[in-house]
Amino acid sequence: MFNDFKLMDDRPVYIQVKDYLKRLIIKGALQANQRLPSTRELGMLLNVSRNTVISAYAELQEDGFAYTAQGKGSYVAAGSSSVTAPSSWQMDWKTRLNGHARLAEELDLMKRGIRADKGTISFTSIAPDEKLFDLDNFKRAFLDRMSVEGDVLLNYGYAKGYKPLIDYLLRYMDHKGVDLKGKDILITNGFTEGFDIVLSALSKKNGTVICENPTHHTAIKNLKLHGFDITGIPMERDGINLRELERALSEQAYDCAYFVPSYHNPTGIVMSPEKRIELMKLMTRHQIPVIEDGFNEELRYSGSHVSPLMATAGQGNGVIYLGSFSKVLFPGLRVGWVLADRELIYYLESIKRARTIHTSTIDQSILYQYLHNGNLEKYLKKARAEYKRKYEWTLQCCKEYIPYTQLSGDGGLHLFVAFGEGFHTRELLDACSRQGVIFTPGDIFFTDGKGQHTMRLGFSRVSDENISKGIRIIGETAKQLMG
Amino acid sequence: MFNDFKLMDDRPVYIQVKDYLKRLIIKGALQANQRLPSTRELGMLLNVSRNTVISAYAELQEDGFAYTAQGKGSYVAAGSSSVTAPSSWQMDWKTRLNGHARLAEELDLMKRGIRADKGTISFTSIAPDEKLFDLDNFKRAFLDRMSVEGDVLLNYGYAKGYKPLIDYLLRYMDHKGVDLKGKDILITNGFTEGFDIVLSALSKKNGTVICENPTHHTAIKNLKLHGFDITGIPMERDGINLRELERALSEQAYDCAYFVPSYHNPTGIVMSPEKRIELMKLMTRHQIPVIEDGFNEELRYSGSHVSPLMATAGQGNGVIYLGSFSKVLFPGLRVGWVLADRELIYYLESIKRARTIHTSTIDQSILYQYLHNGNLEKYLKKARAEYKRKYEWTLQCCKEYIPYTQLSGDGGLHLFVAFGEGFHTRELLDACSRQGVIFTPGDIFFTDGKGQHTMRLGFSRVSDENISKGIRIIGETAKQLMG
């Protein structure tokens, strides 16, 4: 005994000794009421200082694994070894899971995605480029906030969110032209939780939702998980096809609509101001609640500012706006917001509380302080300049190398490419991945199983050199496949 | 125009000027292609420096709200004012909500709870005492981690969780005597998300769950929200009544069980090691998956260590352990974990990804570094000493002042008091709150609408002086009510 002790890592030694002894006790190697070696003795056996053992024994006692008998030394406490129930039953968990769990796994693209080995040129990500993060301002924001109200930040917060952040975001949305009268904000763990909570609250009278086709694949996944039938409306150069939309609306009723008006995922298209107004008129006429995905609104590289649908709706309360800085600032901070009618938010708040109590106060307060310190403006200037450069470079490479029939993307962190009907980008992907280049096949964004001839190219985290190299390989391979 | 500009806060002035102009443009006060005042002119009008205006104009252009005509100055960009759709439709959201949303609101105790005015002595909280938080080690942990991999922490992480934290927690559970073979961990936004995700995954063949009565009210809420019928089994001094449990199990089938074996909420009872073994034998015989709530396991003040049910189950895979440090360390960090059979975790991971993508990496990495630095041991020593003192003081005050028939609480941050049947603690609460003292009426913890004669006293955030003062008032008022 005591001959298999190893210092495993850089944690304090006395803790490692305590943990080692705990294990011996729990596994029954040291029995209840058995005398432990003297501190000097064990120190020599484990080759650690006597004081270390003294501290370790004190900790053991503290944790209820040992007791001292006056002048007789330390003993193993009774009942502290883990007596296990005789039979150790193996359950087949598959038989205990419901359809929801199985569907969630089935629709989990991260478990189906192509793994990128080291050195692979990957156009699959549309996450921000870490090199742009200004860590110093981030640390500053953390320390600023901690010094103001550190202890408060570390205790329970409110389901609705961190008040200073809510107030900041209300002003932020006001500056986007949103009429805030009768509206309120709920802070969520990013866009995804906001979307999930909203879908959990909406009645499914018809079980139907209408949206752009193609659209954000996470949205498709969550709509399916909530049991919605999805009707997708084709895209035009300036946004959703209104005639098609009107036709669909005349044919059946919809419980809600989901739109990504700016830098639409995956096509990167920005819906024109005129179209936004027409769209909102249609939704109003058919009385359909609109879920607006504020995705990438900040990543505008050219053209003039476009107001969100919620601003277009004026005093109307039919739009639920889902906001997030994840694609602009720091995705690691899981903070997003739902801006909607106050009465609706009141109910969403209760669902949020039942789901996660509240969003990390640390995340919320750092984000608030970071914004409050005026860092967003500085950061956006830097990020936009860099992404704009990459965006134009990627555009140029696509035009030079790829035999596409359609190419779209007005900004943001990705471009969308369509080949002729009949061309299969998954075959292209197989051929390219063998040459160390991967991208996202477009079919996952389609609501009707179509889009086999499309693909999304995310460029935010690919170097200029790899952008041209990768796109050349994709283009040449595509030409070969076309024969 | 320009006469209603006020410096509102301490954000950079040029940003406030930009936001002010944005508003004028969006509200249509400044029209498309209208010429903006010269920088000198506006500087005087707003009483800010010319350079401030220059920066503001540059930002406006950057954001697409303005453009410059060579040598002619700045102009408002076209289409940037928010044209709103004529009709502004008011929807009645109540008619668009489903039963889940209404039930979540109805069961939301935070919306029903008694508000504590300033100066009220409140025994309702069982959150940790902020004064005990060691902010310096917390900041240190943040800075340590940021310096190691700051940029990585701020980008997207993994649904399963932050690897170093997962590894730490696996070792942590191993030291509690859990057999980790075939098991895995999913990191969640605290206990609540873990519980919610598990309930979303389990099949509801019978739609029934069995648990202790009383039990954790959040658990009752979420079980109801997931449509479970709850069977509560009465408590004894050393934990759940096994005879009652056995009888109930023989009468009908259950989809799962939920237990709080240590410092049970609300009774504060620790289930004896013998009972844990008998309990697991019963669950194994009836093949019922067990959800174990590791609540407050660390807040042991006396007696020897007791292994979790999951350790008692040995190599069995029937226990799902939900862990959290929220009651011990920092609730503001929304981090908990689900330790369970690896195949089950594989499915839970997909649900987690669909709900919140992943838990805040900042929270996870700070917690990891804090633990890794060996702070938990130091903190627990300090916290236990302080809470133990308060625990004993509260116990003494209850014995001195309160005419209870039963008093329980083996540790943790609260005591549970039962008066004679027929006594109503809500009447007591009304009478006490008029004297500035509040507590949690016990009925909210009962699965069968009973417990009107019980109450929970949380002492973690009440000063010694207020503990005795408050409990004396409760006791005297109770005696009066008893007549």
Contacts between the chains, C-beta under 8 A, distances in Angstrom:
chain1	res1	chain2	res2	distance
A	11	B	372	6.6
A	11	B	374	5.4
A	12	B	374	4.4
A	12	B	377	7.9
A	15	B	374	5.4
A	15	B	377	5.9
A	19	B	171	7.9
A	19	B	175	5.5
A	22	B	175	5.2
A	23	B	174	7.5
A	23	B	175	6.4
A	26	B	175	7.2
A	26	B	176	7.5
A	26	B	177	3.9
A	26	B	307	7.0
A	26	B	311	7.4
A	27	B	177	7.6
A	59	B	377	6.4
A	62	B	380	7.8
A	62	B	381	6.4
A	62	B	384	7.4
A	63	B	300	7.6
A	63	B	305	5.9
A	64	B	300	5.7
A	64	B	303	6.3
A	64	B	304	4.3
A	64	B	305	3.8
A	64	B	306	7.9
A	65	B	304	7.1
A	65	B	305	5.3
A	67	B	304	7.8
A	77	B	304	3.8
A	77	B	305	6.8
A	78	B	304	6.1
A	79	B	273	4.8
A	79	B	304	5.4
A	79	B	305	7.9
A	79	B	306	7.0
A	80	B	304	4.8
A	80	B	305	4.5
A	80	B	306	7.8
A	80	B	307	7.9
A	81	B	177	7.8
A	82	B	177	3.3
A	82	B	307	4.0
A	82	B	311	4.2
A	82	B	312	6.7
A	83	B	273	6.4
A	83	B	277	6.1
A	83	B	307	7.8
A	83	B	312	7.1
A	84	B	179	8.0
A	84	B	277	7.8
A	84	B	311	7.0
A	84	B	312	5.7
A	84	B	313	6.9
A	84	B	314	3.5
A	85	B	277	5.2
A	85	B	280	4.2
A	85	B	281	5.3
A	85	B	284	6.6
A	85	B	312	5.6
A	85	B	313	6.3
A	85	B	314	6.5
A	85	B	316	7.4
A	86	B	281	7.5
A	87	B	281	7.4
A	87	B	284	5.4
A	87	B	316	7.5
A	88	B	313	6.8
A	88	B	314	4.4
A	88	B	315	4.0
A	88	B	316	4.1
A	89	B	284	4.4
A	89	B	287	7.0
A	89	B	313	7.8
A	89	B	316	4.7
A	89	B	317	7.7
A	89	B	318	5.4
A	90	B	315	7.9
A	90	B	316	6.9
A	90	B	317	5.7
A	91	B	287	6.9
A	91	B	289	6.5
A	91	B	316	7.8
A	91	B	317	5.7
A	91	B	318	5.0
A	91	B	341	7.3
A	93	B	317	7.4
A	93	B	341	5.4
A	93	B	343	5.1
A	93	B	344	4.4
A	93	B	347	7.7
A	94	B	343	7.0
A	95	B	203	7.8
A	96	B	202	6.1
A	96	B	203	5.7
A	96	B	255	7.9
A	96	B	289	6.0
A	96	B	344	8.0
A	97	B	201	5.7
A	97	B	202	7.1
A	97	B	203	6.1
A	97	B	344	7.7
A	97	B	347	5.8
A	98	B	200	7.9
A	98	B	201	6.6
A	98	B	202	6.5
A	98	B	203	4.2
A	98	B	204	6.6
A	100	B	200	5.8
A	100	B	201	7.0
A	100	B	351	7.5
A	101	B	200	7.1
A	101	B	201	3.9
A	101	B	202	8.0
A	101	B	347	4.6
A	101	B	348	7.6
A	101	B	350	7.6
A	101	B	351	6.3
A	102	B	347	7.4
A	104	B	347	7.0
A	104	B	350	4.2
A	104	B	351	4.7
A	104	B	353	7.9
A	104	B	354	5.4
A	105	B	346	7.3
A	105	B	347	5.2
A	105	B	350	4.3
A	107	B	350	7.8
A	107	B	354	7.6
A	108	B	349	7.9
A	108	B	350	4.0
A	108	B	353	6.1
A	108	B	354	7.5
A	110	B	159	7.0
A	110	B	353	6.3
A	111	B	350	6.8
A	127	B	155	5.7
A	127	B	156	5.1
A	128	B	155	6.8
A	130	B	151	3.8
A	130	B	152	6.7
A	130	B	154	7.0
A	130	B	155	5.2
A	131	B	151	7.1
A	133	B	150	7.4
A	133	B	151	5.1
A	133	B	154	5.2
A	133	B	155	7.9
A	135	B	146	6.5
A	135	B	150	4.5
A	135	B	151	6.6
A	135	B	154	7.6
A	138	B	146	7.8
A	138	B	150	7.5
A	138	B	154	6.9
A	139	B	142	7.9
A	139	B	143	7.0
A	139	B	146	6.0
A	139	B	150	7.9
A	142	B	139	7.9
A	142	B	142	6.1
A	143	B	139	6.9
A	146	B	135	6.5
A	146	B	138	7.8
A	146	B	139	6.0
A	150	B	133	7.4
A	150	B	135	4.5
A	150	B	138	7.5
A	150	B	139	7.8
A	151	B	130	3.9
A	151	B	131	7.1
A	151	B	133	5.1
A	151	B	135	6.6
A	152	B	130	6.7
A	153	B	332	5.3
A	154	B	130	7.0
A	154	B	133	5.2
A	154	B	135	7.6
A	154	B	138	6.9
A	154	B	330	3.9
A	154	B	331	7.3
A	154	B	332	4.2
A	154	B	333	7.0
A	155	B	127	5.7
A	155	B	128	6.8
A	155	B	130	5.2
A	155	B	133	7.9
A	155	B	330	7.3
A	155	B	331	5.5
A	155	B	332	5.6
A	156	B	127	5.1
A	156	B	331	4.5
A	156	B	332	6.9
A	157	B	332	6.2
A	159	B	110	7.0
A	171	B	19	7.8
A	174	B	23	7.4
A	175	B	19	5.4
A	175	B	22	5.2
A	175	B	23	6.4
A	175	B	26	7.2
A	176	B	26	7.5
A	176	B	82	8.0
A	177	B	26	3.9
A	177	B	27	7.6
A	177	B	81	7.8
A	177	B	82	3.3
A	179	B	84	8.0
A	189	B	189	6.4
A	189	B	356	4.1
A	189	B	357	7.6
A	189	B	359	7.9
A	189	B	360	7.6
A	190	B	356	6.7
A	190	B	357	6.0
A	192	B	354	7.4
A	192	B	355	6.9
A	192	B	356	5.9
A	192	B	357	5.1
A	193	B	355	6.3
A	193	B	356	4.7
A	196	B	354	7.0
A	196	B	355	5.5
A	196	B	356	7.9
A	200	B	98	8.0
A	200	B	100	5.8
A	200	B	101	7.1
A	201	B	97	5.7
A	201	B	98	6.6
A	201	B	100	7.0
A	201	B	101	3.9
A	202	B	96	6.1
A	202	B	97	7.1
A	202	B	98	6.5
A	202	B	101	8.0
A	203	B	95	7.8
A	203	B	96	5.7
A	203	B	97	6.1
A	203	B	98	4.2
A	204	B	98	6.6
A	218	B	354	7.9
A	221	B	354	6.1
A	222	B	354	5.9
A	225	B	354	5.8
A	255	B	96	7.9
A	273	B	79	4.8
A	273	B	83	6.4
A	277	B	83	6.1
A	277	B	84	7.8
A	277	B	85	5.2
A	280	B	85	4.2
A	281	B	85	5.3
A	281	B	86	7.5
A	281	B	87	7.4
A	284	B	85	6.5
A	284	B	87	5.4
A	284	B	89	4.4
A	287	B	89	6.9
A	287	B	91	6.8
A	289	B	91	6.5
A	289	B	96	6.0
A	300	B	63	7.6
A	300	B	64	5.7
A	303	B	64	6.3
A	304	B	64	4.3
A	304	B	65	7.1
A	304	B	67	7.8
A	304	B	77	3.7
A	304	B	78	6.0
A	304	B	79	5.4
A	304	B	80	4.8
A	305	B	63	5.9
A	305	B	64	3.8
A	305	B	65	5.3
A	305	B	77	6.8
A	305	B	79	8.0
A	305	B	80	4.4
A	306	B	64	7.9
A	306	B	79	7.0
A	306	B	80	7.8
A	307	B	26	7.0
A	307	B	80	7.8
A	307	B	82	4.0
A	307	B	83	7.7
A	311	B	26	7.4
A	311	B	82	4.2
A	311	B	84	7.0
A	312	B	82	6.7
A	312	B	83	7.1
A	312	B	84	5.7
A	312	B	85	5.6
A	313	B	84	6.9
A	313	B	85	6.3
A	313	B	88	6.8
A	313	B	89	7.9
A	314	B	84	3.5
A	314	B	85	6.5
A	314	B	88	4.4
A	315	B	88	4.0
A	315	B	90	7.9
A	316	B	85	7.3
A	316	B	87	7.5
A	316	B	88	4.1
A	316	B	89	4.7
A	316	B	90	6.9
A	316	B	91	7.8
A	317	B	89	7.7
A	317	B	90	5.7
A	317	B	91	5.7
A	317	B	93	7.5
A	318	B	89	5.4
A	318	B	91	4.9
A	330	B	154	3.9
A	330	B	155	7.3
A	331	B	154	7.3
A	331	B	155	5.5
A	331	B	156	4.5
A	332	B	153	5.3
A	332	B	154	4.2
A	332	B	155	5.6
A	332	B	156	6.9
A	332	B	157	6.2
A	332	B	360	7.1
A	332	B	361	4.1
A	332	B	362	6.0
A	333	B	154	7.0
A	333	B	360	6.5
A	333	B	362	6.3
A	334	B	356	6.4
A	334	B	357	7.0
A	334	B	358	7.1
A	334	B	359	7.0
A	334	B	360	4.7
A	341	B	91	7.3
A	341	B	93	5.4
A	343	B	93	5.1
A	343	B	94	7.0
A	344	B	93	4.4
A	344	B	96	8.0
A	344	B	97	7.7
A	346	B	105	7.2
A	347	B	93	7.7
A	347	B	97	5.8
A	347	B	101	4.6
A	347	B	102	7.4
A	347	B	104	7.1
A	347	B	105	5.2
A	348	B	101	7.7
A	349	B	108	7.9
A	350	B	101	7.6
A	350	B	104	4.3
A	350	B	105	4.3
A	350	B	107	7.7
A	350	B	108	4.0
A	350	B	111	6.8
A	351	B	100	7.4
A	351	B	101	6.3
A	351	B	104	4.6
A	353	B	104	7.9
A	353	B	108	6.1
A	353	B	110	6.3
A	354	B	104	5.4
A	354	B	107	7.5
A	354	B	108	7.4
A	354	B	192	7.4
A	354	B	196	7.0
A	354	B	218	7.9
A	354	B	221	6.1
A	354	B	222	5.9
A	354	B	225	5.8
A	355	B	192	6.9
A	355	B	193	6.3
A	355	B	196	5.5
A	355	B	355	7.4
A	356	B	189	4.2
A	356	B	190	6.7
A	356	B	192	5.9
A	356	B	193	4.7
A	356	B	196	7.8
A	356	B	334	6.4
A	356	B	356	7.0
A	357	B	189	7.6
A	357	B	190	6.0
A	357	B	192	5.1
A	357	B	334	7.0
A	358	B	334	7.1
A	359	B	189	7.9
A	359	B	334	7.0
A	360	B	189	7.6
A	360	B	332	7.1
A	360	B	333	6.5
A	360	B	334	4.7
A	360	B	360	4.4
A	360	B	362	7.3
A	360	B	363	4.9
A	361	B	332	4.1
A	362	B	332	6.1
A	362	B	333	6.3
A	362	B	360	7.3
A	362	B	362	6.1
A	362	B	363	6.0
A	362	B	366	7.2
A	363	B	360	5.0
A	363	B	362	6.0
A	363	B	363	6.9
A	366	B	362	7.2
A	372	B	11	6.5
A	373	B	11	8.0
A	374	B	11	5.5
A	374	B	12	4.3
A	374	B	15	5.4
A	377	B	12	7.8
A	377	B	15	5.8
A	377	B	18	8.0
A	377	B	59	6.3
A	380	B	62	7.7
A	381	B	62	6.4
A	384	B	62	7.3
